[in-house]
Amino acid sequence: MAVMGSTYVVSDVHGHLADLRDVLARAGLLGEDDRWTGGDARLWVLGDLVDRGPDGIGVIRLVRSLQQQAPDAVRVLMGNHEALMLGYHLFPNTRFAEVWLINGGRPHDQQGLTEDDVAWLRTLPLLARCGDYLLMHSDTQDYLAWGSTVDEVNETVAALLAGDDAQQHFDVFAGLTSRYDFRDDTDAAREMLDRFGGEHIVHGHSIIGSLVDRPSEQIEGPYSYADGLVLAIDGGRYDGGPLLLVELH
């Protein structure tokens, strides 16, 4: 059973629907028939629901259902693969097509998208504050180019993705693909926290194995680095590692 008032984060599910159901159920957040059973616990999904794995559209369906059941408890951030999925859907005859395929795009996921899904994807926030934590998908400073506050970043990107300019969409995707900005630069992490608030950054995107130079199969939990300012939570499920559901304290 979920601990009352707890906050959980998960990232980079990449279509592994069965794994997502399993970790949520073991934490007491998901019951039979995909019911939200987390009470007043909070769940943040830090992007990359889709691509690479077997059922990205199924992951979208589950997460959206949980949001509808518990709108104050379940939140989702945009990852680079959501931006890529959206870009390919809207602009299939551009370079999005090649990049989508190279990065593990699945036709089944695209075929399952509804117009309501597309509208949902276009308005996913990029950043969030949860207590002392600054939540984001990518371990990059590129967020700084989109605004001076969390709300400004989210509003700026939502406006870009609401338009029909393929280059603007691609620029958002490209910004979200950047990585490793905090690995060797504690000052970069501090600059992000000074700009957007919070005491610690929590991110997915860069698999923990790549940060600690170990195979993903050996990863067992999240990785704290940059003098404790940054917490990486992507266990590398698509790379043979675990899907990590992390409780924030």
Buried (B, 14 or more C-beta within 10 A) or exposed (E): EBEEEBBBBBBBBBBBBEBBBBBBBEBBBBEEEBEBBBBEBBBBBBBBBBBBBBBBBBBBBBBBBBBEBBEEBBBBBBBBBBBBBBBBBBBEEBEBBEBBEEBBBBEEBBEBBEEEBEEBBBEBBBBBBBEEBBBBBBBBBBBBEBBEEBEEBBBBBBEBBEEEEBEBBBBBBBBBBBBBBBBEEBEBBBBBBEBBBBEBBBBBBBBBBBBEEBEBEEBEEBBEBBEEBBBBBBBBBBBEBBBBBBEBE
